[in-house]
Amino acid sequence: MTTSADLLFTNGPVFTADPARTRATSLAVVGERIAAVGHDEVRELVGPRTEVVDLAGRMLIPGFQDAHIHAVFGGIELGECDLSGTTGRDEYLRRIAAFAEAHPDCPWITGSGWSMESFEGGLPHRRLIDAIVADRPVYLVNRDHHGAWANTRALELAGITADTPDPADGRIERDADGTPSGVLQEGATALVARLVPTLSDEERMAGLLRAQELLHGLGITGWQDALLGTFNGQPDPSDVYLAAARAGTLTARVNGALWWRRSRGAEQIPELLARRAELRHGRFRADSVKIMQDGIAENFTAAMTTPYLDSCGCATTNSGLSFVDPEELLSYVTELDAHDFQVHFHALGDRAVREALDAIEAALKANGSRGNRHHLAHLQVVHPDDVPRFAALGALANIQPLWAAHEPQMDELTIPFLGPERAAWQYPFGDLLRAGATLVAGSDWPVTSPDPLAGIHVAVNRVEPGGDPERVFLPEQRLDLATALAAYTAGSAHANGLDDAGSLLPGHLADLAVLDRDLFAAPPGEIAHARVEQTFVGGSRVYAAG
């Protein structure tokens, strides 16, 4: 090669994430792509206009990819009443009061981030908010975004009373006399969310750009937005992505998952095909369909093969919810696969996982292998019988590692209601890897932190950053560092349909991140201490630490 490099990184470890897990010390970029990877010989590409980045022992990696995130929703929530980062009930109330005082003209107080562990039984009460904000409706989504906390005024405006029936896909929590308590679960959130004022186009675009800046600062160069559609009062972000792509302000590479409306059936597929054709410009496309098959374990809506236990350890009659009829799911996924859609499942309980795998199996039998890279996200409880099916069916295992650790929501609101056998089936990353599954990774932000390094820390240690190193959650399910890094780079790029990203090979896109240290030279317990110093997309710097 006689062309001089535009950009050359040297004098530090280069993690390529290629199948051989090759290590290098230099990498050259010409235009948007990697020109060479190696050692001292790569420096021969330095020319008069080459920008040389001296890594000085710092680590160069492929840009992180997030295979399950709600970026626009997260960016919007950063501008609302933010209850994240704490579990203190009094702190929640202080923040709500402060936000209401600072925004006297807001007709609604909206926000998110409260944690179920902060309240007895995971259920706050409307009267707590009434005591500080009674004159305006308040609607606050919880950390996992499967429930919401509302004040009395919001319930009144929605017409929710003791006589209001639970919707088929949700639950209204109630006091002993049947009066709504202020917590709405799953589909019941829509009863209030539909009344929340619609955001302007400018506010939604600001949310996307706010999110993109944050994610680039974490080394993320691309993602799959796991919900392009309206849901629980959140506006459809599709047009915002398309507008940003056309304006050139979308610097990340984004694949969107079109929302499958569970109240409808196969008649929506022609609409999804039309949307896929429309939503395609530059670095944005929408080649996936998101099917939310169940809820979450903490509010007992994750679909399980056997019933949940009660607080005394006895079996209940509740095994969770399958939001899409399992028999109908077989035909829906088969038709979507025939149209070359990727299907992105929310599958958290072991029954939902099995139902999703059954649907993929039906599609394979009907259509043959079309390489559509269907993936199952969350995978909290996986029955051991279903672990080997991922590799056999080519189903990608989309993991959210931050959840695989001892913390109050796990220890107090999940394990006791699963029982010891089923609790041991949670987040089986190691078993999936050993069974040959392809691992991809995501954050589910704004449910939890979008920081890939924090997720990698938990995948490797099975302990939260800053947590007690002696309290390891199912240690046999830990991943080695190289595997966890590959899941967040090459694995997620594969899920996102980016075959020329996620690994550092000649000809691949120069989507890169520079870390402040060599992760392999530090103790595993310090992974989360690492920081991103620079991020590049297509050879252009999109983030530099100040």
C-alpha positions in Angstrom: 0.0 0.0 0.0 1.3 3.4 -1.0 -1.5 5.6 0.4 -0.7 7.5 3.5 -2.9 7.0 6.5 -5.3 9.7 7.6 -5.1 8.4 11.2 -2.7 6.1 12.9 -2.8 4.7 16.4 0.4 3.2 17.8 2.3 2.3 20.9 -0.5 0.5 22.8 -2.5 -2.7 22.9 -5.1 -3.1 20.2 -7.9 -5.5 20.9 -9.1 -6.6 17.5 -12.1 -8.8 18.5 -11.4 -11.0 15.5 -12.1 -14.7 15.8 -8.5 -15.4 16.7 -8.5 -12.7 19.4 -5.4 -11.2 17.8 -3.5 -8.5 19.7 -1.7 -5.7 17.8 0.0 -2.5 18.7 -0.7 -0.2 15.7 -3.7 0.5 13.4 -4.0 2.8 10.4 -7.1 4.4 9.0 -7.7 5.7 5.5 -11.0 7.5 5.0 -13.7 5.7 6.9 -12.0 2.4 7.0 -9.2 0.5 8.6 -6.2 0.2 6.2 -3.8 -2.0 8.3 -3.5 -3.6 11.7 -0.2 -4.9 13.1 2.9 -3.6 14.8 5.8 -1.4 13.8 5.3 -2.0 10.1 2.0 -0.1 10.1 4.0 3.1 10.9 5.3 3.0 7.4 1.9 4.5 6.4 2.6 7.8 8.2 2.5 10.6 5.7 2.7 14.4 5.9 -1.0 14.7 6.8 -1.4 11.7 9.0 -2.7 12.3 12.5 -0.8 10.1 14.8 -2.4 9.1 18.1 0.2 7.9 20.6 -1.7 5.4 22.7 1.1 5.4 25.3 0.0 2.1 26.7 -3.7 2.9 26.5 -6.0 0.4 24.8 -7.7 0.7 21.4 -10.8 -1.4 20.9 -13.7 -1.6 18.4 -16.4 0.9 19.2 -18.9 -0.6 21.5 -22.3 -1.6 20.0 -25.5 -1.8 22.1 -27.9 -4.4 20.8 -30.8 -3.4 23.0 -31.3 0.3 24.0 -34.0 3.0 24.0 -31.8 5.9 23.2 -34.3 8.6 22.4 -36.5 7.7 25.4 -33.3 7.9 27.6 -32.3 11.2 26.2 -35.8 12.7 26.8 -35.8 11.4 30.3 -32.6 13.1 31.1 -34.5 16.4 30.7 -37.4 15.3 33.0 -37.7 14.6 36.7 -34.8 12.2 37.2 -35.2 9.7 40.1 -32.3 7.5 39.0 -29.0 7.0 40.9 -30.6 6.7 44.4 -32.9 4.3 46.2 -33.9 6.7 49.0 -37.6 7.3 49.3 -37.1 10.8 50.9 -34.7 11.7 48.1 -37.3 10.8 45.5 -39.8 13.1 47.2 -37.2 15.9 47.4 -36.5 15.6 43.7 -40.2 15.6 42.8 -40.9 18.6 44.9 -37.8 20.4 43.5 -38.8 19.7 39.9 -42.3 20.8 40.4 -41.1 24.1 42.0 -38.6 24.7 39.2 -41.3 24.0 36.5 -44.4 25.8 37.7 -45.9 26.0 34.2 -45.6 22.3 33.4 -49.2 20.9 33.3 -47.8 17.4 34.1 -44.8 16.3 36.2 -43.2 13.4 34.4 -40.1 11.5 35.0 -38.6 8.1 35.7 -36.0 6.1 37.6 -37.5 5.1 40.9 -36.6 1.6 42.1 -39.0 -1.0 43.5 -36.6 -1.9 46.2 -37.2 1.4 47.8 -40.8 0.5 48.9 -42.3 -2.3 50.9 -43.4 -5.0 48.4 -42.0 -2.8 45.6 -45.1 -0.6 45.7 -45.1 3.2 46.5 -48.4 4.9 47.2 -50.1 7.9 45.5 -50.4 9.6 48.9 -46.7 10.1 49.1 -46.8 12.3 46.0 -50.1 13.9 47.0 -48.4 15.3 50.1 -46.0 17.4 47.9 -47.8 17.8 44.6 -51.6 17.6 44.7 -52.7 20.2 42.2 -51.1 18.8 39.1 -50.9 15.2 37.8 -47.7 13.4 38.4 -46.7 10.3 36.4 -43.3 8.6 37.1 -42.1 5.5 35.4 -40.1 3.1 37.4 -36.5 2.0 36.8 -37.4 -1.0 34.7 -40.1 0.8 32.7 -42.7 -1.9 33.3 -44.7 0.1 35.9 -45.5 3.7 36.9 -46.3 5.6 40.0 -49.1 8.2 39.8 -50.6 10.7 42.2 -54.3 11.0 42.9 -54.8 13.8 40.4 -53.4 11.7 37.6 -55.7 8.8 38.4 -58.7 11.1 38.6 -58.0 12.6 35.2 -57.7 9.0 33.8 -61.0 8.0 35.4 -59.3 5.2 37.3 -61.5 4.1 40.2 -62.1 1.0 42.3 -64.5 -0.1 39.5 -61.9 0.1 36.7 -61.0 -3.4 35.5 -57.5 -4.5 35.0 -56.5 -4.5 31.3 -55.7 -7.8 29.8 -52.0 -7.0 29.6 -51.5 -5.3 33.0 -52.6 -4.7 36.5 -53.8 -1.8 38.7 -52.4 -2.1 42.2 -55.1 -1.5 44.8 -55.6 -0.9 48.5 -57.5 -3.5 50.5 -60.8 -1.8 49.7 -60.1 -1.9 46.0 -59.1 1.8 45.6 -56.2 2.3 43.2 -53.0 2.7 45.2 -51.1 4.7 42.5 -49.0 2.0 40.9 -49.8 0.7 37.4 -48.2 -2.4 36.0 -47.4 -3.2 32.4 -50.3 -2.3 30.1 -52.2 -0.5 32.8 -49.7 2.3 32.5 -51.3 3.3 29.3 -54.5 4.3 31.1 -52.6 7.4 32.4 -49.8 7.7 29.9 -52.2 8.4 27.1 -53.1 11.7 28.8 -49.5 13.0 29.1 -48.9 15.9 26.8 -47.2 15.1 23.6 -43.6 16.3 23.2 -42.7 18.7 20.4 -40.4 17.6 17.5 -37.7 19.9 18.9 -37.9 18.3 22.4 -37.6 14.8 20.9 -34.7 15.8 18.6 -33.0 17.3 21.6 -33.5 13.9 23.4 -31.8 12.0 20.6 -28.8 14.4 20.4 -28.5 14.4 24.2 -28.4 10.6 24.2 -26.0 10.4 21.2 -23.5 12.7 23.0 -23.7 10.6 26.2 -23.3 7.3 24.3 -20.4 8.4 22.2 -18.8 9.5 25.5 -19.1 5.9 26.6 -17.4 4.6 23.5 -20.6 3.5 21.8 -20.6 3.9 18.0 -23.8 2.1 17.1 -26.9 0.6 18.6 -30.2 -1.1 18.0 -33.1 0.9 19.3 -35.4 -1.7 20.7 -38.7 0.1 20.3 -39.7 2.2 17.2 -43.3 2.9 18.0 -45.5 4.4 20.6 -45.6 2.6 24.0 -46.7 3.6 27.5 -47.1 7.3 26.5 -43.7 7.5 24.9 -43.7 9.0 21.4 -42.5 7.0 18.4 -38.8 8.1 17.8 -38.7 6.9 14.2 -39.2 10.2 12.5 -36.6 11.8 14.8 -34.0 9.3 13.7 -34.9 9.7 10.1 -34.7 13.5 10.3 -31.3 13.4 12.1 -30.0 10.9 9.5 -31.1 13.2 6.6 -29.6 16.3 8.4 -26.3 14.5 9.0 -26.5 15.0 12.7 -26.9 11.2 13.4 -23.3 10.2 13.8 -24.0 6.8 15.3 -25.0 3.8 13.2 -28.6 2.8 14.3 -30.8 -0.1 13.4 -34.3 0.2 14.7 -36.7 -2.5 15.9 -40.3 -1.8 14.8 -42.8 -2.3 17.5 -45.1 -5.3 17.2 -48.5 -4.2 18.5 -49.6 -7.1 20.6 -53.3 -6.1 20.4 -53.1 -6.8 16.6 -52.0 -9.7 14.5 -50.5 -10.5 11.1 -52.5 -7.7 9.4 -49.9 -5.3 10.7 -47.1 -6.9 8.7 -47.7 -5.0 5.4 -47.5 -1.8 7.5 -44.2 -2.9 8.9 -42.9 -3.6 5.4 -43.9 -0.1 4.4 -42.2 1.4 7.4 -39.0 -0.6 6.8 -38.8 0.8 3.3 -39.5 4.4 4.5 -37.1 4.4 7.5 -33.8 4.0 5.7 -31.3 6.8 5.1 -27.6 7.1 5.7 -26.6 5.5 9.1 -30.2 4.7 10.0 -32.4 1.8 9.0 -35.2 -0.3 10.6 -34.7 -3.9 9.7 -35.9 -5.5 12.9 -39.3 -6.2 14.6 -39.6 -6.1 18.4 -42.0 -8.6 20.0 -42.4 -8.2 23.7 -43.4 -11.6 24.8 -43.6 -11.1 28.6 -43.0 -8.7 31.4 -40.6 -8.8 34.3 -40.0 -11.0 37.3 -40.3 -8.3 40.0 -43.9 -7.7 39.3 -44.7 -11.3 38.5 -45.5 -10.7 34.8 -42.4 -12.5 33.3 -43.8 -15.7 31.8 -42.7 -18.8 33.7 -43.1 -22.5 33.1 -44.2 -23.0 36.7 -46.0 -20.6 39.1 -44.4 -17.9 41.2 -44.1 -18.5 44.9 -45.7 -16.3 47.6 -43.9 -14.6 50.5 -44.2 -17.9 52.5 -42.6 -20.0 49.7 -45.9 -21.6 48.6 -46.8 -21.9 44.9 -49.4 -19.4 43.7 -51.7 -19.6 40.7 -49.7 -17.0 38.7 -47.2 -18.0 36.1 -46.9 -14.6 34.5 -48.1 -13.2 31.1 -47.5 -14.2 27.5 -48.4 -11.0 25.8 -48.6 -12.7 22.4 -50.5 -16.0 22.1 -47.8 -18.7 21.8 -49.6 -20.5 18.9 -50.1 -17.3 17.0 -46.5 -16.3 17.6 -45.3 -19.3 15.5 -47.1 -18.0 12.4 -46.2 -14.3 13.0 -42.5 -15.0 13.3 -42.6 -17.4 10.3 -44.1 -14.7 8.2 -41.8 -12.0 9.4 -38.8 -14.3 8.8 -40.0 -14.9 5.2 -39.9 -11.2 4.7 -36.4 -11.1 6.0 -37.1 -9.2 9.1 -34.9 -9.8 12.1 -37.1 -10.6 15.1 -36.0 -9.0 18.4 -37.7 -10.7 21.3 -38.2 -9.4 24.9 -38.1 -12.8 26.6 -37.3 -12.7 30.3 -39.0 -15.7 31.9 -38.3 -19.3 31.0 -41.7 -19.8 29.3 -41.2 -16.7 27.2 -37.7 -17.9 26.2 -39.2 -21.2 25.2 -42.0 -19.6 23.3 -39.6 -17.4 21.4 -37.3 -20.3 20.5 -40.3 -22.4 19.4 -41.3 -19.6 17.0 -37.8 -19.4 15.6 -37.8 -23.1 15.1 -41.1 -22.9 13.3 -39.7 -20.3 11.0 -36.6 -22.3 10.2 -38.8 -25.4 9.4 -41.0 -23.3 7.1 -38.5 -21.0 5.4 -35.1 -22.7 5.8 -32.2 -20.7 7.2 -32.4 -17.2 5.9 -29.7 -15.7 8.2 -32.0 -13.1 9.8 -30.2 -13.2 13.1 -33.2 -13.4 15.4 -32.3 -12.6 19.0 -33.7 -12.9 22.5 -33.1 -10.1 24.9 -32.9 -10.2 28.7 -32.9 -14.0 29.3 -33.3 -13.7 33.1 -34.5 -17.2 33.6 -33.6 -19.9 31.0 -34.7 -23.5 31.5 -31.6 -25.8 31.2 -33.3 -27.7 28.5 -33.5 -24.6 26.3 -29.8 -23.5 26.7 -28.5 -25.7 23.8 -31.3 -24.6 21.5 -29.8 -21.2 20.9 -26.8 -22.6 19.0 -29.0 -25.2 17.3 -31.4 -22.6 16.0 -28.9 -19.8 15.4 -30.7 -17.6 17.9 -28.5 -14.9 19.3 -28.4 -14.5 23.1 -28.8 -10.8 23.9 -27.6 -10.3 27.4 -27.9 -7.3 29.8 -25.1 -8.1 32.2 -25.7 -5.4 34.7 -28.7 -7.3 36.0 -26.7 -10.5 36.9 -25.6 -9.5 40.4 -26.8 -9.4 43.9 -28.7 -6.2 44.6 -31.9 -5.6 46.6 -34.2 -5.9 43.7 -32.7 -9.3 43.0 -32.3 -10.5 46.5 -35.6 -9.2 48.0 -38.1 -9.0 45.1 -37.0 -11.9 42.8 -35.1 -14.8 44.3 -37.7 -15.5 47.1 -40.5 -15.7 44.6 -38.6 -17.9 42.1 -37.4 -20.5 44.6 -33.8 -22.0 44.7 -33.9 -24.2 41.6 -35.3 -21.6 39.3 -33.2 -18.8 40.8 -30.1 -20.8 39.8 -31.2 -20.6 36.1 -30.8 -16.8 36.0 -28.6 -15.1 33.4 -26.8 -18.2 32.4 -24.1 -16.5 30.3 -21.5 -19.1 30.9 -23.8 -22.0 30.1 -24.9 -20.3 26.9 -21.3 -19.7 25.8 -20.3 -23.3 26.6 -23.3 -24.5 24.6 -22.1 -22.6 21.5 -24.5 -19.7 21.6 -23.5 -16.3 20.0 -23.5 -13.7 22.8 -24.5 -10.1 22.0 -24.9 -7.4 24.6 -27.0 -4.4 25.4 -27.9 -2.1 28.3 -31.7 -1.5 28.0 -30.9 2.1 28.9 -32.7 4.0 30.4 -33.7 1.0 32.5 -30.0 0.7 33.6 -26.7 2.4 32.9 -25.7 2.4 29.2 -22.0 2.2 30.2 -20.5 -0.9 28.5 -17.6 -1.0 30.9 -19.9 -1.4 33.8 -21.7 -4.2 32.0 -18.5 -6.0 31.1 -17.4 -5.6 34.8 -20.5 -7.6 35.9 -20.3 -10.1 33.1 -16.7 -11.0 34.2 -17.2 -10.6 38.0 -20.9 -11.3 38.6 -20.7 -8.5 41.2 -21.9 -4.9 40.8 -19.3 -2.2 40.4 -18.4 -1.3 43.9 -20.2 -4.3 45.3 -18.9 -6.9 47.8 -16.4 -9.1 45.9 -17.3 -12.0 48.2 -21.0 -11.9 47.1 -20.7 -13.4 43.6 -23.9 -14.1 41.8 -23.8 -17.7 40.3 -20.0 -17.6 39.8 -20.1 -20.5 37.3 -21.8 -18.1 34.8 -19.0 -15.6 34.7 -17.4 -14.8 31.3 -13.8 -14.2 30.6 -12.8 -10.6 29.7 -12.2 -11.3 26.0 -15.5 -13.0 25.5 -17.4 -10.1 27.3 -15.6 -7.5 25.2 -16.4 -9.4 22.0 -20.1 -9.6 23.0 -20.2 -5.8 23.3 -18.3 -5.3 20.0 -18.3 -8.0 17.4 -21.3 -9.8 18.8 -23.6 -6.8 18.9 -22.4 -5.5 15.5 -23.4 -8.9 14.2 -26.9 -8.6 15.8 -27.1 -5.0 14.4 -26.4 -6.2 10.8 -23.0 -4.5 10.6 -20.7 -7.2 9.2 -17.9 -4.6 8.6 -17.9 -3.2 12.1 -17.3 -4.6 15.6 -13.8 -6.0 14.9 -10.6 -4.3 13.9 -9.7 -5.8 10.5 -8.4 -4.2 7.3 -11.4 -3.1 5.2 -13.7 -2.7 8.2 -15.2 0.6 9.3 -13.0 2.6 11.6 -15.5 2.7 14.5 -13.1 2.8 17.4 -12.7 3.7 21.1 -9.6 4.5 23.1 -9.7 3.4 26.8 -7.5 5.0 29.4 -5.9 1.6 30.3 -5.2 -1.9 29.1 -8.1 -3.9 30.6 -6.1 -7.1 30.4 -3.3 -5.7 32.5 -5.6 -4.7 35.4 -7.4 -6.9 38.0 -10.9 -7.9 36.9 -12.3 -6.1 39.9 -11.2 -2.8 38.4 -12.8 -3.1 35.0 -15.5 -0.6 35.8 -12.8 2.0 36.8 -11.8 2.3 33.1 -12.9 5.3 31.1 -13.2 6.1 27.4 -10.9 8.9 26.3 -11.8 9.1 22.5 -14.5 7.7 20.2 -14.4 7.5 16.4 -17.1 6.7 13.9 -15.9 6.1 10.4 -12.5 7.5 11.2 -14.0 10.8 12.5 -13.6 11.8 16.1 -17.0 12.1 17.8 -15.9 12.3 21.4 -12.7 13.4 23.2 -12.5 13.6 27.0 -12.1 17.1 28.2 
